[in-house]
Amino acid sequence: MNKSSIFRSILVVTTTLFLFASCDKDFNEIGSDVIGDDHFDFLPDSLSTVVAFNQPTGILQTNNMAINSLGIYNNPFFGKTKANFVTDLQMSSVNPTFDLEKFIELDSVVLTIPYFSKRTKTNANGSGEYKLDSIYGSGPINLKIFESGYVLNDLDPDEEFQSAQKYFSDEDSNFEDNKKVLLYENTGFVPDGKEFVTFTKDKGLVRDPEVAENVEGRFSPRMRLLLNKEFFKSKIIHAPAGKLVNNSVFKEYFKGLYFQVQDAESGTLMQLKFTDGDITLHYKEYSALEDADNNPDTPKTAVKFPEDDPEYAGVAKKTAKTFVIKMAGNTVNLFKNDPTAAYLAGIGSPNTTLGDPRLYLKGGSEGSLAIIDLFGPDTDNNDIADELEIIKGKQWLINEANLVFYIDNSEAGMGKLLNDKKASEPRRVYLYDLDNKRPLFDYYKDVTAISGAPKYNKYVHDGLIQTEEVADAHGHKKGIKYRVRITNHIRNLVRKDSTNVRIGLVVTESIENIANAGLKATVNGVDRIPQASVMNPLGTVLYGTNIPFSEEPNSDYAKRLKLEIYYTKPN
C-alpha cells in the first residue's frame, strides 16, 4: 500500500495550487501581511528549543471503534499482539414470521465481512484482481467464533446509567468465561484476496473468478464463513415467542458474537470494519398442496417435498428466502500484548526535562506516544516561553513551520523490523493538542482530499511517511521521515497570543477520525488519546531531541527532531 511517491508528486502540484488559491481567499496564509517587495527578507530558523519524550499509554478504552483488529501480529521490534473481538447483533427486520406450518429447510448460515482491498486489474471476462489492505503478517491463525454470553451495556450501571459504558482492552476474561456455543472453528485460517461471484441460477457465492456465465454479480474479497446451522435453526427459526419482537429484546436473547484467536508465535492480524458485515440465513419454505397424499399420517411440518423429484412433481412448491442479522450495536476490541525488552526499556524512563534520544510510537492498547514541548522554559513566569517572547518581539511573520521526524533505521531502531520481508511501517503520524484533546488549528484549515483514498486527506497538514525511492530486496521502500506542517499553530502563538500547549504525537489509522479513547489510568496528566491510534497496530522509532552534538552531516544529531520555521522580518 506504499503510495508515497505518487502522492508526493500530487502533493507538489496540489500544494502549489492550494497556496495560490488560499492567498485569494485568506490573506493570513503563506506570505501573510507582506506588503511591497523591498522591505522583507525570507529566512529559515531551526534553533528553537524542542523537548520530546515518550509516554506509555497503558490499558485503553476499546469499545465502539470504527475499525477493529482480529488475529495475531508479531512485530520484531515491539513484540506480539493478539486481538479478539466482541460485537452485538441486530436483526435487519424485526419481528420476522417463520411459518412453522410449512417445512423450513435451513440451507446455510453465512457470516460475511469485507476486507479492505483495492482492485488492481479487471480481466476480459469481468473478473477482478485485488490487493488486500490492512493485513499484517501471513501465517495461519486458529480462529473460533462463539455465541457470547456477556451483555454489552449502553450505559454504565456504576454511574447510575447517566454516562456511556466504557470497556477496556484487558477485559477478555469476561467474554472467555461467559462464552457459550461454538459456531465456527478453523485452525488454519488465512485471509484470501480472491473475489466472490454470485450466479443467477442459485445466487450462491463461489470462489472462481474465471467463471463468466450466468454471473449476476461480483464481490470484493471478504471473510465468508459457514456457521453452525443447527444453532441458528434453534435460535432463530424456532425462537421462543416474543424473543424476536424488537432488537432490544433480541440483544438480551442473543448477546452477540465473540471472535477468539488462539495464542501462537506468529499469524496474521486483520483490520476490519465489522459494521459492514452480517450473518445471512439462507432457507427454503416447502408448502404442501391440497392434493398431496404421499404420507397423510406425517405432519406437514416434518415433510420435505423436493421439487426436483418426479414423484412429487406438482405436489409441493418451494420459496427461497433469507434473513439477515447485522453486526451492529456495541463492540469491544480485546488485546493481549507481549512487548520486547528493547521496547519496554525505550519507554520505561522518559526524560521530561531534556527529552529522549528516541521516540517510540506504537498503536493499539498498551502502546506509546510522544509528548512535545516547544520554545523551552518560561523563566520570568509571565506565561510566555522566553524564546517565543523573543520571536514575538522581533515581529516575525511566519511563512511556514514544520516539525520533522526522522526514522531511526539502525539495528537499534527500525532496522530489525525493516530487515523482515513482511515489515510494515505506519503510513502516517498525527499531531494534536494534548492539553485540550483536539486537533491543531492546521488540521481544521486543511481541506485537501484525495477521492477514494481518505487515509491521504489533509495532505498539506501532512504527517505522511516519506520513503526511499528504491525498494530493498524484499520490495519494501523504507521510511525516511515524517513531516507535519504547523504553520497556523506557530503563527497563532506569535501573532495572536494563543496558548503554547503540549503537543501529542501518535500513529494514526484514520486522519478523519478525531474521537478520543480513554486511558484506564491517567498517566502524566494524560487521560485520553486519539482513538485512531488505538485502531492502528503498528509502531515506529523516531529520533528524539536529547542527542549529543556532532558536526557529522549524517549523524544522529543531524536527524534530531527540529522545528523548522520560515519567516520574514523588516530590514
C-alpha positions as CSV (number, residue, x, y, z in Angstrom):
1,M,0.0,0.0,0.0
2,N,3.1,2.3,-0.4
3,K,1.7,5.2,-2.4
4,S,4.1,7.8,-1.0
5,S,5.9,8.5,-4.3
6,I,2.6,9.0,-6.2
7,F,1.1,11.2,-3.5
8,R,4.3,13.2,-3.1
9,S,4.1,14.2,-6.8
10,I,0.4,15.0,-6.4
11,L,1.3,17.0,-3.3
12,V,3.8,19.2,-5.0
13,V,1.3,20.3,-7.7
14,T,-1.7,20.4,-5.5
15,T,0.0,22.3,-2.7
16,T,1.1,25.0,-5.2
17,L,-2.4,25.4,-6.4
18,F,-3.7,25.3,-2.9
19,L,-1.4,28.1,-1.7
20,F,-2.2,30.3,-4.7
21,A,-5.9,29.8,-4.1
22,S,-5.5,30.4,-0.4
23,C,-3.9,33.8,-1.0
24,D,-7.0,34.9,-2.8
25,K,-9.4,33.6,-0.1
26,D,-7.4,34.3,3.1
27,F,-4.6,36.8,3.4
28,N,-3.5,35.0,6.5
29,E,-1.8,32.2,4.6
30,I,1.8,32.0,3.3
31,G,3.2,35.4,2.7
32,S,0.7,36.9,5.2
33,D,0.8,40.6,5.7
34,V,3.5,41.1,3.1
35,I,3.2,44.5,1.5
36,G,5.5,45.5,-1.3
37,D,8.7,43.8,-2.5
38,D,11.6,45.7,-0.9
39,H,11.1,45.6,2.9
40,F,11.3,41.9,3.8
41,D,13.8,39.0,3.8
42,F,12.8,35.3,3.8
43,L,14.7,33.5,6.4
44,P,14.9,29.9,7.9
45,D,15.2,29.1,11.5
46,S,15.6,25.7,13.2
47,L,17.2,26.8,16.5
48,S,14.0,26.9,18.7
49,T,14.1,24.6,21.6
50,V,12.1,21.3,21.2
51,V,11.8,18.8,24.0
52,A,10.1,15.4,23.2
53,F,9.8,12.4,25.4
54,N,8.0,9.1,25.5
55,Q,4.7,8.3,27.2
56,P,3.3,4.8,27.7
57,T,-0.5,4.6,27.4
58,G,-1.2,1.5,29.4
59,I,-4.7,-0.1,29.1
60,L,-7.1,1.8,26.8
61,Q,-10.8,2.1,26.1
62,T,-11.5,0.0,23.0
63,N,-15.3,-0.1,22.7
64,N,-17.2,1.1,19.6
65,M,-14.2,1.9,17.4
66,A,-14.8,2.4,13.7
67,I,-12.1,-0.2,12.8
68,N,-11.1,-3.2,14.9
69,S,-8.3,-5.8,14.8
70,L,-8.5,-9.6,14.8
71,G,-5.7,-12.0,14.8
72,I,-2.0,-12.2,15.8
73,Y,0.9,-10.0,14.8
74,N,4.5,-10.5,15.9
75,N,6.4,-7.3,15.4
76,P,10.2,-8.0,15.5
77,F,10.9,-4.8,17.5
78,F,7.7,-4.0,19.5
79,G,6.6,-7.6,20.3
80,K,3.5,-9.7,19.8
81,T,-0.1,-8.6,19.9
82,K,-3.2,-10.9,20.0
83,A,-6.6,-9.3,19.3
84,N,-10.0,-10.7,20.0
85,F,-13.3,-9.0,19.2
86,V,-16.9,-8.9,20.5
87,T,-19.9,-7.5,18.8
88,D,-23.7,-7.0,19.4
89,L,-26.1,-8.2,16.7
90,Q,-29.2,-6.6,15.4
91,M,-32.0,-8.0,13.1
92,S,-32.2,-6.1,9.8
93,S,-36.0,-6.6,10.0
94,V,-37.6,-7.1,13.4
95,N,-40.4,-9.5,14.4
96,P,-40.0,-11.9,11.5
97,T,-42.5,-14.6,10.7
98,F,-41.3,-18.1,10.2
99,D,-44.3,-20.2,9.1
100,L,-43.8,-23.4,11.0
101,E,-46.9,-24.9,9.4
102,K,-44.6,-25.3,6.4
103,F,-41.4,-27.3,6.2
104,I,-38.4,-25.0,6.6
105,E,-35.0,-26.2,5.4
106,L,-32.1,-24.0,6.5
107,D,-29.5,-24.3,3.7
108,S,-26.7,-22.3,5.2
109,V,-25.8,-19.6,7.7
110,V,-23.1,-17.3,6.2
111,L,-21.0,-14.7,8.1
112,T,-19.5,-12.1,5.7
113,I,-17.1,-9.3,6.5
114,P,-15.4,-7.5,3.6
115,Y,-11.6,-6.9,3.7
116,F,-10.1,-3.5,2.9
117,S,-8.9,-4.1,-0.6
118,K,-8.2,-2.3,-3.9
119,R,-9.0,-3.7,-7.3
120,T,-5.7,-3.7,-9.3
121,K,-6.9,-5.3,-12.5
122,T,-10.1,-6.1,-14.4
123,N,-9.8,-9.2,-16.7
124,A,-11.5,-9.6,-20.1
125,N,-14.3,-11.7,-18.6
126,G,-15.1,-9.1,-16.0
127,S,-13.4,-10.8,-13.1
128,G,-11.2,-8.6,-10.8
129,E,-7.8,-9.0,-9.2
130,Y,-7.3,-7.3,-5.8
131,K,-4.7,-6.3,-3.3
132,L,-5.6,-6.6,0.3
133,D,-5.0,-3.7,2.7
134,S,-4.6,-3.6,6.5
135,I,-3.5,-7.2,6.7
136,Y,-0.3,-7.7,8.7
137,G,1.6,-11.0,8.7
138,S,0.9,-14.1,6.6
139,G,0.7,-17.0,8.9
140,P,-2.4,-19.1,9.7
141,I,-4.4,-18.4,12.8
142,N,-6.7,-20.6,14.9
143,L,-10.0,-18.7,14.7
144,K,-13.0,-19.6,16.8
145,I,-16.4,-17.8,16.9
146,F,-18.7,-18.3,19.9
147,E,-22.1,-17.2,20.9
148,S,-21.4,-14.5,23.5
149,G,-22.9,-14.9,27.0
150,Y,-21.9,-11.4,28.2
151,V,-24.2,-8.4,27.6
152,L,-22.6,-5.2,26.4
153,N,-24.3,-2.3,28.2
154,D,-25.1,1.0,26.5
155,L,-25.0,2.9,29.9
156,D,-22.8,2.4,32.9
157,P,-24.7,1.0,35.9
158,D,-22.0,2.2,38.2
159,E,-22.7,5.7,37.1
160,E,-26.5,5.3,37.7
161,F,-26.9,4.9,33.9
162,Q,-26.0,8.6,33.4
163,S,-22.9,8.0,31.2
164,A,-21.9,5.7,28.4
165,Q,-20.4,2.4,29.4
166,K,-16.7,2.1,28.8
167,Y,-15.0,-1.2,28.0
168,F,-11.2,-1.7,28.1
169,S,-8.8,-3.8,26.1
170,D,-7.8,-6.1,29.1
171,E,-11.3,-7.4,29.8
172,D,-11.1,-10.6,27.6
173,S,-11.7,-12.9,30.6
174,N,-15.3,-11.5,30.9
175,F,-16.0,-13.0,27.5
176,E,-13.8,-16.1,27.8
177,D,-15.6,-17.1,31.0
178,N,-19.1,-16.5,29.5
179,K,-18.7,-17.8,26.0
180,K,-21.4,-20.3,25.0
181,V,-22.0,-22.3,21.8
182,L,-19.1,-22.8,19.4
183,L,-20.3,-21.5,16.0
184,Y,-17.2,-21.8,13.9
185,E,-13.6,-23.0,14.1
186,N,-10.7,-23.0,11.6
187,T,-7.2,-23.9,12.8
188,G,-5.6,-22.7,9.6
189,F,-7.5,-19.5,8.7
190,V,-5.7,-17.1,6.3
191,P,-7.3,-14.1,4.6
192,D,-7.9,-14.8,0.9
193,G,-7.6,-12.0,-1.7
194,K,-9.8,-13.6,-4.4
195,E,-13.2,-12.2,-5.3
196,F,-16.6,-13.9,-4.9
197,V,-19.1,-14.5,-7.7
198,T,-22.9,-14.6,-7.5
199,F,-24.7,-16.8,-10.1
200,T,-28.1,-16.1,-11.5
201,K,-29.4,-19.6,-11.0
202,D,-28.9,-20.2,-7.3
203,K,-27.3,-16.9,-6.2
204,G,-24.7,-18.9,-4.3
205,L,-21.3,-17.3,-3.7
206,V,-18.4,-19.3,-5.1
207,R,-14.6,-18.7,-5.4
208,D,-13.9,-18.9,-9.1
209,P,-13.2,-15.6,-10.8
210,E,-12.6,-17.2,-14.2
211,V,-16.3,-18.2,-14.5
212,A,-18.2,-15.8,-16.7
213,E,-21.5,-17.5,-17.5
214,N,-24.7,-16.8,-15.5
215,V,-22.8,-14.3,-13.3
216,E,-25.2,-11.9,-11.6
217,G,-22.6,-10.0,-9.5
218,R,-19.0,-10.0,-8.3
219,F,-17.9,-9.0,-4.8
220,S,-14.6,-7.8,-3.5
221,P,-12.5,-10.2,-1.2
222,R,-14.2,-10.9,2.1
223,M,-14.2,-13.2,5.1
224,R,-17.0,-15.6,4.3
225,L,-17.6,-18.3,7.0
226,L,-20.2,-21.0,7.3
227,L,-21.6,-21.0,10.8
228,N,-23.3,-23.7,12.9
229,K,-26.7,-24.4,11.1
230,E,-28.3,-26.3,14.0
231,F,-27.7,-23.5,16.4
232,F,-29.3,-20.9,14.2
233,K,-32.2,-23.2,13.4
234,S,-33.0,-23.4,17.0
235,K,-32.0,-19.8,18.0
236,I,-33.8,-18.0,15.1
237,I,-36.1,-20.2,13.1
238,H,-37.6,-21.8,16.3
239,A,-37.1,-18.9,18.6
240,P,-39.4,-18.8,21.6
241,A,-42.4,-16.4,21.2
242,G,-41.5,-12.8,21.7
243,K,-37.7,-13.1,21.5
244,L,-37.5,-11.5,18.0
245,V,-40.1,-8.8,18.6
246,N,-37.5,-6.0,18.5
247,N,-33.8,-5.5,18.8
248,S,-33.8,-4.5,22.5
249,V,-35.3,-7.9,23.4
250,F,-33.1,-9.6,20.8
251,K,-30.0,-8.1,22.5
252,E,-30.8,-9.9,25.7
253,Y,-31.8,-13.1,24.0
254,F,-28.8,-13.3,21.6
255,K,-25.9,-11.5,23.3
256,G,-23.7,-11.3,20.3
257,L,-20.6,-13.0,18.8
258,Y,-17.2,-13.5,20.4
259,F,-14.3,-13.8,17.9
260,Q,-11.4,-15.6,19.6
261,V,-7.9,-16.3,18.3
262,Q,-5.8,-18.9,20.0
263,D,-2.3,-17.8,21.0
264,A,0.6,-18.6,18.7
265,E,4.1,-17.3,18.0
266,S,3.0,-15.8,14.7
267,G,0.0,-15.4,12.5
268,T,-2.0,-12.7,10.7
269,L,-3.6,-9.6,12.1
270,M,-6.6,-8.2,10.1
271,Q,-8.1,-4.8,10.5
272,L,-11.8,-4.9,9.7
273,K,-14.8,-2.7,9.6
274,F,-17.1,-5.2,11.3
275,T,-20.2,-3.0,10.9
276,D,-20.0,-3.8,7.1
277,G,-20.5,-7.4,8.0
278,D,-23.6,-9.5,8.5
279,I,-25.0,-13.0,9.1
280,T,-27.4,-14.3,6.5
281,L,-29.6,-17.3,7.0
282,H,-30.5,-18.9,3.6
283,Y,-33.5,-21.1,3.9
284,K,-36.4,-22.6,1.9
285,E,-40.1,-23.0,2.7
286,Y,-41.9,-26.0,1.2
287,S,-45.6,-25.8,1.0
288,A,-47.8,-28.9,0.5
289,L,-50.6,-28.6,-2.0
290,E,-54.1,-29.8,-1.1
291,D,-53.9,-32.9,-3.2
292,A,-50.6,-34.1,-1.6
293,D,-51.2,-37.7,-0.4
294,N,-47.7,-39.1,-0.2
295,N,-47.9,-39.7,3.5
296,P,-51.0,-38.2,5.1
297,D,-50.1,-39.5,8.6
298,T,-46.9,-37.4,8.7
299,P,-47.3,-33.8,9.9
300,K,-46.6,-31.2,7.3
301,T,-44.0,-29.6,9.5
302,A,-41.9,-32.7,9.1
303,V,-42.4,-33.3,5.4
304,K,-39.9,-32.2,2.7
305,F,-41.1,-32.1,-0.9
306,P,-38.1,-32.0,-3.2
307,E,-39.2,-30.1,-6.3
308,D,-36.7,-31.9,-8.5
309,D,-38.1,-35.4,-7.5
310,P,-40.6,-36.6,-10.2
311,E,-42.6,-38.4,-7.6
312,Y,-43.6,-35.1,-6.0
313,A,-43.9,-33.0,-9.2
314,G,-46.8,-30.7,-8.8
315,V,-47.3,-31.7,-5.2
316,A,-45.0,-29.1,-3.5
317,K,-43.7,-25.7,-4.1
318,K,-40.5,-24.1,-2.8
319,T,-39.8,-20.5,-1.8
320,A,-36.1,-19.4,-1.2
321,K,-35.8,-16.8,1.5
322,T,-33.1,-15.1,3.5
323,F,-33.0,-13.5,7.0
324,V,-30.2,-11.0,7.7
325,I,-28.6,-10.2,11.1
326,K,-26.3,-7.2,11.1
327,M,-23.2,-6.7,13.1
328,A,-24.4,-3.6,14.8
329,G,-24.6,-2.1,18.3
330,N,-21.8,-2.2,20.9
331,T,-18.4,-3.7,20.2
332,V,-15.1,-4.3,22.1
333,N,-11.6,-5.0,20.8
334,L,-9.6,-7.1,23.3
335,F,-5.8,-7.1,23.3
336,K,-3.1,-9.2,24.8
337,N,0.4,-7.8,24.4
338,D,3.8,-9.4,24.9
339,P,6.3,-6.5,24.4
340,T,10.0,-6.9,23.8
341,A,12.6,-5.9,26.4
342,A,14.0,-3.3,24.0
343,Y,10.7,-1.6,23.6
344,L,10.0,-1.6,27.3
345,A,13.5,-0.2,28.0
346,G,12.9,2.6,25.5
347,I,9.7,3.9,27.1
348,G,10.5,3.0,30.7
349,S,12.2,6.1,32.0
350,P,11.2,9.2,30.0
351,N,13.3,12.3,30.4
352,T,10.7,15.1,30.7
353,T,13.3,17.8,31.1
354,L,15.7,17.2,28.2
355,G,13.7,14.8,26.2
356,D,14.5,11.3,25.0
357,P,17.1,10.3,22.3
358,R,14.5,8.1,20.6
359,L,10.7,8.4,20.4
360,Y,8.7,5.1,20.3
361,L,5.3,5.4,18.8
362,K,3.1,2.4,19.0
363,G,-0.6,2.0,18.3
364,G,-3.1,-0.4,19.8
365,S,-3.5,-0.9,23.5
366,E,-0.5,-0.6,25.9
367,G,1.2,1.4,23.3
368,S,3.1,4.7,23.5
369,L,3.1,8.3,22.2
370,A,5.4,11.2,22.3
371,I,4.8,14.4,24.2
372,I,6.4,17.6,22.7
373,D,7.1,21.0,24.3
374,L,8.1,23.9,22.1
375,F,10.2,27.0,22.8
376,G,11.7,26.0,26.2
377,P,11.1,27.4,29.7
378,D,9.4,30.5,30.9
379,T,12.0,31.8,33.4
380,D,10.3,35.1,34.1
381,N,6.9,33.4,34.8
382,N,4.9,35.6,32.6
383,D,3.1,32.6,30.9
384,I,5.1,33.0,27.7
385,A,8.2,30.9,26.9
386,D,11.3,33.0,26.7
387,E,12.2,32.0,23.2
388,L,8.7,32.7,22.0
389,E,8.7,36.1,23.6
390,I,11.9,37.0,21.7
391,I,10.3,35.9,18.4
392,K,7.2,38.0,19.2
393,G,9.4,40.9,20.0
394,K,11.1,40.7,16.6
395,Q,7.7,40.6,14.9
396,W,8.4,37.7,12.7
397,L,5.8,36.9,10.1
398,I,5.5,33.2,9.9
399,N,5.5,31.8,6.3
400,E,5.8,28.1,7.1
401,A,6.5,25.9,10.1
402,N,7.2,22.2,10.2
403,L,8.1,19.5,12.8
404,V,10.3,17.0,11.0
405,F,10.7,13.5,12.5
406,Y,13.4,11.2,11.1
407,I,13.0,7.5,11.3
408,D,15.8,5.5,13.1
409,N,16.6,2.8,10.6
410,S,19.6,1.5,12.6
411,E,19.5,-2.0,14.1
412,A,18.7,-0.5,17.5
413,G,15.6,1.2,16.0
414,M,13.5,0.1,13.0
415,G,16.4,-1.8,11.3
416,K,15.4,-5.0,12.9
417,L,11.8,-4.6,11.8
418,L,12.7,-3.4,8.3
419,N,15.0,-6.4,7.6
420,D,11.9,-8.6,7.9
421,K,10.4,-9.1,4.5
422,K,6.9,-8.8,6.0
423,A,7.7,-5.5,7.6
424,S,5.0,-2.8,7.8
425,E,5.5,0.8,8.9
426,P,2.8,3.3,9.9
427,R,1.8,5.3,6.9
428,R,1.0,8.4,8.9
429,V,1.5,10.1,12.2
430,Y,-0.8,12.7,13.8
431,L,0.0,15.8,15.9
432,Y,-2.7,17.1,18.3
433,D,-3.3,19.5,21.1
434,L,-2.6,17.1,24.1
435,D,-3.9,19.5,26.7
436,N,-7.3,20.1,25.1
437,K,-7.6,16.7,23.4
438,R,-8.3,18.1,20.0
439,P,-6.5,18.7,16.6
440,L,-4.3,21.6,16.0
441,F,-5.6,24.6,14.0
442,D,-3.7,23.5,10.9
443,Y,-5.8,20.3,10.8
444,Y,-9.1,22.3,10.6
445,K,-7.6,24.7,8.0
446,D,-6.6,21.9,5.6
447,V,-9.5,20.8,3.5
448,T,-7.4,18.9,0.9
449,A,-8.7,15.4,-0.1
450,I,-8.0,12.6,-2.5
451,S,-11.0,10.8,-3.9
452,G,-11.1,7.1,-3.0
453,A,-8.1,7.4,-0.6
454,P,-9.4,9.1,2.6
455,K,-6.2,8.0,4.5
456,Y,-4.3,10.6,2.5
457,N,-6.7,13.5,3.0
458,K,-5.3,16.7,4.7
459,Y,-2.0,16.1,2.9
460,V,-0.9,19.7,3.3
461,H,-1.0,19.3,7.1
462,D,0.9,16.1,6.1
463,G,2.2,13.5,8.6
464,L,2.5,11.0,5.7
465,I,5.6,8.8,5.5
466,Q,8.4,9.8,3.1
467,T,10.2,6.8,1.8
468,E,13.3,5.8,-0.2
469,E,12.9,5.9,-4.0
470,V,14.3,2.4,-4.5
471,A,12.8,-0.7,-2.9
472,D,15.0,-3.1,-0.9
473,A,15.5,-6.8,-1.6
474,H,12.0,-7.5,-0.2
475,G,10.3,-4.9,-2.3
476,H,9.9,-2.6,0.6
477,K,10.6,1.1,0.4
478,K,12.0,2.0,3.8
479,G,10.6,5.1,5.5
480,I,12.9,8.1,5.9
481,K,10.9,10.7,7.8
482,Y,7.5,12.2,8.6
483,R,6.8,16.0,8.4
484,V,3.9,17.8,9.9
485,R,3.0,21.4,9.0
486,I,2.0,23.5,11.9
487,T,2.2,26.9,10.2
488,N,-1.0,28.2,11.6
489,H,-0.3,26.9,15.1
490,I,3.0,28.8,15.3
491,R,1.5,31.9,13.6
492,N,-1.2,32.0,16.3
493,L,1.4,31.7,19.0
494,V,3.4,34.6,17.6
495,R,0.7,36.9,16.5
496,K,-2.4,36.1,18.5
497,D,-1.2,35.1,22.0
498,S,-2.5,31.6,21.7
499,T,-1.6,29.2,24.5
500,N,1.6,27.2,24.0
501,V,0.0,23.8,24.7
502,R,1.7,20.5,24.9
503,I,1.6,18.5,21.7
504,G,1.0,14.8,21.4
505,L,2.3,12.6,18.5
506,V,0.8,9.2,17.7
507,V,0.5,6.8,14.8
508,T,-2.9,7.0,13.2
509,E,-5.2,4.7,11.2
510,S,-7.6,7.4,10.0
511,I,-6.8,11.1,9.7
512,E,-10.5,11.8,9.6
513,N,-11.2,10.2,13.0
514,I,-10.6,12.8,15.8
515,A,-12.5,10.9,18.5
516,N,-10.7,10.1,21.7
517,A,-10.3,6.8,23.7
518,G,-9.9,6.9,27.5
519,L,-6.9,5.5,29.4
520,K,-7.8,3.1,32.2
521,A,-5.4,5.0,34.5
522,T,-4.3,8.7,34.0
523,V,-0.5,9.0,33.4
524,N,1.5,12.2,33.5
525,G,-1.8,14.2,33.1
526,V,-2.8,12.2,30.0
527,D,-6.3,10.6,30.4
528,R,-7.2,10.2,26.7
529,I,-5.5,9.7,23.4
530,P,-6.8,9.7,19.8
531,Q,-8.9,6.7,19.0
532,A,-7.4,6.3,15.6
533,S,-4.1,5.5,17.3
534,V,-5.7,2.6,19.2
535,M,-7.0,1.4,15.8
536,N,-3.5,1.1,14.3
537,P,-1.4,-1.9,15.5
538,L,1.9,-0.7,14.0
539,G,4.8,1.3,15.5
540,T,7.9,3.2,14.6
541,V,11.1,4.6,16.2
542,L,12.0,8.2,15.6
543,Y,15.0,10.3,16.5
544,G,14.2,12.5,19.5
545,T,15.7,15.6,21.0
546,N,18.2,14.6,23.7
547,I,21.1,13.7,21.3
548,P,24.7,14.7,21.8
549,F,26.1,17.3,19.4
550,S,28.0,16.2,16.3
551,E,29.3,18.0,13.3
552,E,28.9,14.9,11.1
553,P,26.2,15.7,8.4
554,N,24.5,12.3,8.7
555,S,24.9,11.9,12.5
556,D,22.1,11.2,14.9
557,Y,22.3,14.8,16.0
558,A,21.6,16.0,12.4
559,K,18.5,13.8,12.4
560,R,17.2,15.0,15.8
561,L,13.6,16.4,16.0
562,K,13.6,20.1,14.9
563,L,11.1,22.8,14.5
564,E,11.7,24.4,11.1
565,I,10.4,28.0,10.8
566,Y,10.5,30.1,7.6
567,Y,9.7,33.7,8.4
568,T,10.0,37.3,7.1
569,K,11.1,40.3,9.1
570,P,11.6,44.0,8.3
571,N,15.0,45.1,7.1
